[in-house]
Every structure is written in structure tokens, then in C-alpha cells.
Amino acid sequence: MRVPLNDLRRCNASFAAGFRAAFDRVVARGSFILGDEVAAFEAEFAAFCGVGHCVGLANGTDALELALRAVGVQTNDDVATVANAGMYSTVAIRAIGARPRYVDVDDDTLTLSPSRLDALLTPTTRAIVATHLYGRLAAIDEIRRIATVRSIAVVEDCAQAHGARSDGAHAGCLGDIGCFSFYPTKNLGALGDAGAITTNDAELAHRVRALRQYGWREKYRVDVDGGRNSRLDELQAAMLRVRLPHLEQENAARRRILSTYVERIRHPEIRVPPPPGEDCVAHLAVVRSAKRESLRRHLHASGVGTDIHYPIADHRQPLTRDAAAVALPVTERACAEVLSLPCFAAMTSAEVDYVIEACNAWGP
Ligand SMILES: Cc1ncc(COP(=O)(O)O)c(C=O)c1O
């Protein structure tokens, strides 16, 4: 048997008729930028997340950058973030000319460790990026508490956590502003690049609406600096509207796969993540091993696709060597140990069983 890490053809097959109908509707209407589909998706996704406002954008990295600009981050400000989440927040922070201040992560959840946060905040820290990594909510209540005391904005990176909940409240309404990517492999994926922000703050939404369109407050009148073209387009919004009603069901399928891995992978050299509750939508099924390369080779030889999310910590990237003096022991160990196993809604139970058997049969 061969089990791919992900299979978008299979995942999208059941939506094909819906996608075609959506495509026909957009083409027939003849409006391709900021029309009815974007407005409808924004309203539907805001309702799903339980927030007052959603602003559709071109991708998740723009969502992070424009959200940071909207909460007031400027050149030379500090922004607290983690270094094990694929560099996206670092890219957004640096695009503004601000500085990432890296916080180590919790050893179990691999999300930002609030106990290490306070000591890192400076008088010029304007925002904290809380990344809900692998689909699991960061310790957002505690992060918010620390941020509120110091009047620092909390920007949630929800790119991997569409639908994750804490006490029934969704990712995207737990901080000041939430940032989403709808990259095709995400839990809610478009058929290309797409992104959005969500917020309950009308002024923040208003600022991001201006920033996504050249800094316009009204057509051809530019009064917000830092703008660009970062519009969600009508076709992608229409595709996302086809998939959104099925998101909960697909998240449940991903959760079942991760739970099964957690229960049944029994190997002394493989560490499984904590079981997923409603706070985790199992975007990725990430196990850890000190002998990762051997495990990866074994799985590859068994026909099981894997990947590493992410192999290089942000402060160890060639671009960010200036931050290399930072010590992040948990982050660095995680980068050396993490391995993503297949996890996608259309996976069969035979495939899940096969991955588990392959893991358990590994003799390092
Ligand atoms: C945690 C996280 N943040 C941000 C992004 C950036 O999103 P995009 O690729 O849409 O720019 C991604 C995904 O790619 C991500 O996984």
C-alpha cells in the first residue's frame, strides 16, 4: 500500500460539481474582484468564527502583515512570536521593518509558552503573534491576560486552525485579530492562494479593508500607509463557499485520524502529541523522534508519505542570523525531531491502520 501525506484530488473530488457550479455563477455574473462572492464569504466565515467582521485577502502571510499594521506595529517595534512555525510571522514582521522577539514553546503542545513570554516583552513590544500550530490552540487565555496587562495586541495566526474552539469560542475571535490562510492544503482550502482576517473590532476591520486595496479609504483616495493589492478574488471566494459548510465534518475526520494515531502508535522511540479535543482540528499529525531520519526512511520504504513542519527554526534561517544568539532549547529540539504523518479528511481507515502498523514495525 502507498499512503500519501495528503491527497487534494481525493479531498476535492466530492466538491467537483459544487466548484463547477460556483465557477459558472461567477463567470456568468462577470464580476471578478470584490463582488458578491467575496462579500458573501466574508459574512459566512465571520458567522462561522463568531466574529463581527471578516476581510478577505490574497493569502495568509498578507493577513499577518496587514493585521500587524492594523494593530499599530511600525518600523523598529518588537513583536513576540514563536520560531517553530515556518517563518511566516517572521516574514510579516520583517516586512514592516519590525523585529521578531522569539519566545520558546511548550514541550507538549509546541505552541508559545506563556511562562516564557513575560520576560521577553519590552517597552517597544506592540503585538504578540499566537500561532495555533498544527491545528491546536495556543494557550490563548494566558497570552491574552499577559498582553492585556501591558496593552499589547494579540494577533492569532489561525492558518492551521480553522474551526478549533476554546469553550465554544472559535480561533479567530480569541485575540484582537485573527489571520487565516486558505492555501489548498489547509483545513479550509481554496483552489489557489487566499486568506482573511477576522475581528470584532470595526476599526481594525476598516483599516485592513483599506490596506488590502492600496490604502484607499475611498476609491483613488489613499490615506493609509503600508497598503498594497491583497484582495481575495471572486473565484476563490466562491470555491471557499462550497467547502465551508463541510468544514466541521472534515475537521472531525482529521481529529479521528489523529486520535487513532495517539491511541495506537506504541513505540518507545516515537512520541505522539496530546490527544485532540475541541481545541485541536488536527491540521497536521506530528509525532516526534530523536531518530527522525531513520523513522522517515523506514516510512518512505514502506510507502508512507511524510514531511517536516518545520526543519529550520526562524532564528536559525540564513536570513535571520542576527537572532542566532537567542537560545530556544525546546524549539530547537522540536525542529530536529518533528515528523508529519498522513492526515487528511479523505483518508481511509485501512490507510490509517497501515501508517500505524508501519510506525510500530520500525526497528531503529
Ligand atoms: C502557521 C501559518 N501561518 C501563515 C501561513 C501563511 O499562509 P500563506 O501560505 O497563505 O501565505 C501558513 C501557511 O502557509 C501557516 O501554516
The ligand as a Tripos MOL2 file, in Angstrom:
@<TRIPOS>MOLECULE
LIG
   16    16     1     0     0
SMALL
NO_CHARGES

@<TRIPOS>ATOM
      1 C1          1.0030   28.8900   10.5700 C.3       1 LIG1
      2 C2          0.9600   29.5580    9.2250 C.ar      1 LIG1
      3 N1          0.9460   30.9040    9.1690 N.ar      1 LIG1
      4 C3          0.9090   31.5470    7.9950 C.ar      1 LIG1
      5 C4          0.8990   30.8760    6.7990 C.ar      1 LIG1
      6 C5          0.9550   31.6600    5.5260 C.3       1 LIG1
      7 O1         -0.1230   31.4680    4.6990 O.3       1 LIG1
      8 P1          0.0080   31.6550    3.1070 P.3       1 LIG1
      9 O2          0.7910   30.4940    2.5910 O.co2     1 LIG1
     10 O3         -1.4010   31.6660    2.6430 O.co2     1 LIG1
     11 O4          0.6850   32.9610    2.8730 O.co2     1 LIG1
     12 C6          0.8710   29.4770    6.8160 C.ar      1 LIG1
     13 C7          0.8020   28.6360    5.6060 C.2       1 LIG1
     14 O5          1.2430   28.5540    4.6260 O.2       1 LIG1
     15 C8          0.9170   28.7950    8.0510 C.ar      1 LIG1
     16 O6          0.9330   27.4600    8.1150 O.3       1 LIG1
@<TRIPOS>BOND
     1     1     2 1
     2     2     3 ar
     3     2    15 ar
     4     3     4 ar
     5     4     5 ar
     6     5     6 1
     7     5    12 ar
     8     6     7 1
     9     7     8 1
    10     8     9 2
    11     8    10 1
    12     8    11 1
    13    12    13 1
    14    12    15 ar
    15    13    14 2
    16    15    16 1
@<TRIPOS>SUBSTRUCTURE
     1 LIG1         1 GROUP 0 **** ****
